[in-house]
Every structure is written in C-alpha cells, then in structure tokens.
Amino acid sequence: MESRSSSSSAVMEKLAVYLWKVVSCLASLVLLLVACLYVSVGTILVHLFPEMVKKFVLKMGLKTTMSQNPKFKYEDWGPTFFSFRFLKAAMQNVIMSCGDDAFKGYPAPNTRVIDLENKEHKLLDFAKDGWAFKNNVDIKQHQNLSERLDSARLLLNEKAQCPVVVDTMDNTTCIKYAAMPERLYVVLNGKVIYKGGRGPWGYRFEEIRLLLQNLN
C-alpha cells in the first residue's frame, strides 16, 4: 500500500509540474503580445509626446530601482524599451521560458555550469550557503564558451561576493530556470523556496532580504 501511495503521489507531483509549465507558457505568450503592443504604441508616443513618455518610463524605473543607478541616464535605458531589439529579446524570453523547470516547493534543477577555470560543475554545488542598455558594459552575444568566460570575469572586477559560474553554450540552466533576461532564486536543501519575477522589472529585493533574514 505504501509503494502504491508514493507512486500515486509522484504521478500527481509530475502532473502539477506539467500544468505549471503549460500555464507558464501561456502566460509568456500573453506577455509577448503585451510587449508587441507596448513597443508599437510606445514608438508612436515617443515621437508625439516624448516628455510624457519619459515621465511614465522614469516612474516605472523607480519600481525596479533602474532610475536609482547613478551610472545610467534615462537616455541610456529608457528609449531601448521601444526598440526592435527589445521585442526580439522578449520573443527569445518566451521561447526559453517554455523550458522552465524551476518551481517553488519543488526540487531545483541541478544543471551543468562552468567555473572561470573552465571546469564543469553542477549548479547546486554552489547552493550550499541581444538587447542592452547604452552606457553599460559592452558585451557581445557569446559565440563560444571562451567568450562567455571572458565576460563573466568582468564580474570579478566588481568584487563579486559569491562564486561566479557560467551556463553551458546550450543554455540549459537559463532555460530550466526561465532566467532570461535575468531572475533571482533562493534554493535551500536542493529545493526552490523563492522564485522571483523576470528582472530587472520583477526584482523584489525586500522580499528576498526578509526571506533570508527569517532563515537565520
């Protein structure tokens, strides 16, 4: 009876994950349609009412701390949200999000990653404890692992306080964690206990800070 019960539980768990993936894909498609409308309407409004659009985007930037970065002016990041490159990035995001396998309360995908000495690891080994803004770090699309490692080494110049690893060139980790363009997670004992929204707009630093404080 116990084995039958555990088997039934495993089936239900897999079904729940599958349903979550279907919902996630549908939600991503809706976001893509919204992005298409946003870029189309925004492009027109930028030419007709530039100051009004600037106020709206800056207000949106306050919610994501984008406008609090002293290195960025509005001209560096604001207009990029109404570009074809932004729309292209959104489309890539939707495609990669359909491979999302990281769900709160479920085991975290233990994908392959590469450290800066070009040695392969599993992502959870470190869990024990196209489109871009202007005036930013100039990193071209990686064509091979060597270029990706070179780009990651730039983080060391910023004195990163955590291990720095990169995804493999098949982008498995990015796909499994629906991490394009970026996303924050908290993993504890091999399970996802926090899954943030898509960054930089979906960042909720206060949520993460509170969660980590409560874990201590």
N, C-alpha and C positions, 0 to 999 in steps of 0.2 A: 504493500500500500504506500509506503514512504517513497519508493522509487517512482511509482506512478504519479504521486502528488508532485514530486520535484520535477518530473518530466513535463507535467501539465503547466507548472509554474514557469519553466524555461520557455515553453511554447508561447505562453501569454506575454512573457517579457519580450521575446523576439517580435511578437505581433505589435506590441506597444511601440517598440523602436521603429518598426516599419511604418506604422501610422504616423509617427512623429516625422519621419523622413518625407512622407507624402505631403503632410501639412507644411513642412518647411519648404519644399519645392514650390508648392502653390503660393505660399507667402512671398517667396523670392520672385516668382513671375509677376505677382501684383506689384512688388516694389520696382521691378523693371519697367512696367507700364507707367507707374508714377514717375520714374526717372525720365522716361521719354517725354512725358507731358511737361515735367519740370524744366527740362532743357529747352524744349520747343518754346514754351511760354516765356521762360526766363530770358532767352536770347532776344525775343521781341521787346520785352520790357526793359532790358538793359539799354537798348538803343533809344527807346521812347522816354523812359523815366529812370535814368541812371542813379540819381540821388536816392530815390525811393527804394530801388533795389538794393543799393548799398546799405541803407539803414536796416532793411529786412535781413540781409545776409549777416551783418555785424551782430544783430540781435540773436540770430541763430548761432553765430560763433561764440557768443557768451555762454550758451548752454554746454558747449563742448570744450571750453577753455581755449578755443582756437585763437580768439582775438586777444588773449592774455599773453601770448608769446611775443616778447619784445623784438624778436628777430623777424617776425612776419608783419608786413603791412597788408592792408586789405587788397591792394593791387597784386600782391603775391599769390593770394589764395582765393579770394572772392570770385573773380571772373572765371576761374577754372571750373567752377561748378556748372557753367553753362556751355561747356565745350564738348566737341565730339569725343575727345579723349576720355572725358569723364563718363560719357554714355557708354563708350567701349569698355571701360573698366567695370561699369555696373553690369554689363552683359556677361563679362568674364566671371564676375562675382556670382551671378545667378547660376551659371553653369557649374561652377565649383561647389556652390552651396548644396547642390543636389547630392553630393557625396558626403554630406555631414553625417558623422557617426558619433559625435560627442554630445551627450545629453545629460542634464543634471540628474544625479542619483544613479547613473549607470557607469560601468567601467570606462575609464578613459582610454582611447585608442593609443596603443603603445607603438608608435610608428618609428621608422628609421630616421635618424638625424646625423649630421656630420659636424664634428668639432673643428676648431680652426687649425688643428694639426692634420686635418683630412682623415681622421679616424672615425669609424662608424660606431654609433651607439643607439640605444633605444631611448625614446623621449622621456619615459618615466624614470630613467636612470638619474635624471636631473630634478625629479619631483620629490626628492626626499625632504627636504625642508622647502606699367604703361603710362598712366596718368599721374601727374605730380604737381606740387605747388612750385611756383617760381621762388627764387632766393632760398632754395633749400639745398640739401646735399645732392649733388648731381650724380645719380646712379642710373646707368642704362639697364635695359632689360637683360638679365643674365642669359648668356648663350651657353655657358658650361659651368661646371662646379667650381673651377678655379676663379671665375669672375664673381660667383656668389660668395665664396670665401673672402675674397678681397673686399667686397662690400661690407661683409659682416665685421671685418677687422676695424672698420671705421668706428664701430661702437666702442671698441676698446679705447679709442682716443677720448671718448666721453666718460671714461671711467665707469663702465657698466658694473653694477654691484651684484651680478648674477652670472651664471655660466652662459656663454654665448655659443649657440649652435645654429646650423642652417638646415633647411629642408633638403631632401634629395632632389634631383633635377626632374623627377616625375611629379613633384609637388604633393606627395601622398599626405604629409602632415597637414599642409594647408587645406587640402580637400576634406580630410577626415574631421578637421576641427572647424570647417567653414570659416577659415581665418583670412579671407580676402575682403577688403584690403588689410584689415587687422582686427584682432579680437582678444579680449582678456579672459583668462580662465583661472580658477583655483582648483587644484587637484589635491585630494587628501586620501592617502592609503589606496591609491590606484583608482579612485572614483572622482568624477566631476562633481564638485559641490557648488561651483559658481560658474555660470556661463554668461558673459557679458554680451551686450549688443555689438553690432558691427561698428568698429572705430573708423574715424575718430568721433563720429557723431553719437555713437552708442556708449561712449565711456561714462561710467558712473563710479568715479574714484571713491566717493564717500561710502558707497555700498561695499566696495572691496575692503576699504580701511576698517569699517565696522565689523565685517565678517572676520578679518584677520585678528582684530583685537579680541573678539569673542572666542577665538580658538586658543588664545593664550591662557 
